[in-house]
Amino acid sequence: MLPDTEVVLRFIASALVGLAIGLARRHKPAGVRTLALLCLGCTIFTIISINTGLSNVDPTRVIAQIVTGIGFLGLGTIWRYGGKPTGLTTAATVWTTAAIGVLVGLGMWVEVVTGSILILAILYSKEPLIEAHIEDRGI
């Protein structure tokens, strides 16, 4: 069982990371509150799974269900307009934010910081690298 102070620290860290990621998407369907709640919810479920104190409980089963459930949530953010899918970045952001929430719940701080920095760098980048490279070469 985790000490109460560690649980509170993980909840606060999760909410703050979710808020930071959400700020990068504040004008999109999944914005600040959505991503903060999503990250916190994943942390809560992860802590529930590791904090049961029962010897016959496998915490990875709960984490696996988080991945599945978030996949369906992300799928709901993808729409088709004129045959072109939209919302793929929102779906990917939902999925990766959930992964960060699980990492926070597990207390994997190096992975949390590294993953969060990479997610934020990607979301704050102005134009995709591949498209910029193709346009520069005149392809």
N, C-alpha and C positions, 0 to 999 in steps of 0.2 A: 504494500500500500504506500502511495505517495503521501508525504506530509502535506497538510493543508496549505502551507505557504507555497510549496512547489506547484500545487494545483492552481492556486490563484495567480502565481507568476506565469504559468503556461496559458491560462485563460486571457490574461492581459496582453501577453506577447502575441497571442493568436489574433486577438481583436485589432491590435495595432498593425500587424503585418497585413491583415485583410483590409484595413482602412487605407494603408499605403498603396496596395495594389488597386483598390477601388478608386483612389484619387486619379490614377492613370486612365481610368475608364469612366470618369464622372459624368460624361455626356452620352453614355451608351446604356443599353437596357440593363445590363448587370453592372451597377455602379458601386458607389461607396458603401452604402448600407448592405446591399446584397452580398458583396464579396466579404465584407467584415463578418456578417452573420454566417456565411457559408464556411469561412475559415474557422470561426469559433465553434460552429456546430460540429465540424469534423474533429476538432480538438476535444470537444466534450465526449463524443462517441469513442474516440481513441482512449481517453483517460478512463471512461467507464469500462472499456474492455481490459485495460491493464490493471485497474484498481479493484477488481472484484474480490480478490483474495482467495478465490476458489482454485484449487489445484487442477481441476478437470476442464477449465475454460481456456480455449485457445484464442488469444487476442487477435491473431491474424484473420480469424473468420469475420470479425466485425470490420476490420480494415478492408477486407475484400468486398464486403457489402457496401462500404462507403464508395469504393471505386465504381461498382456497378450502378449504384443509385445516382451518383454524380454524372456518370455517363449518360443516363436518361435525362437528367436535368439539362445537361449541355446540349443534348439532341433537341430539346425543346426550344433552344435559342436559335436554331438554324432554320432559316426560311428560304423559300425559292421565290425569286422575283424574275419573271421573264426567262425562266430556265437557268438562271444563275444563282447558286447558293450564296446566301449572306448570313452573317452571324458566326462565321467559323472562328474568328479571333475571340469573340465573346465566349463561345463554347470552350475553346482551348484555355482561356483565362479562368473560367469556372473550374475546369478540370485541374489545372495546375495549382490554383489557390486551394482547392481541396487537399491536394497532395501536401502543400505547405502546412495546412492545418493538422494533418496526420503527423507530419514530422515534429511539429510543436508538441503535440500530444505525447509523442514518444520521447521528447526531450533531446532530439538530435539537433543541437543548436548550430553546429558548423553547416550542416545541410540546410537548415532553415535560412541562415544568413546568405549562403551562396546561392541557393535557389531563388530567394526573394530578390537579390540583386540582379540576377540574370533575367527574371521575369520583368522587373521594372525597366531594365535596360531595353529589353525587347519592346515593351509597350510604349516606352517614351521615344523609341526611334521613329523618325519621321517617315521614312520610306523603306520598304523591304529591300534588302541588299541584293537579292537576285534580280528583281525588276530594274534596279538602278544599274546593275552591271550589264544587263541586256540592252538597256537604252543607250548606255555609253558606247557600246560596240556597234550600235546601229542594226541590231538583229531584230 
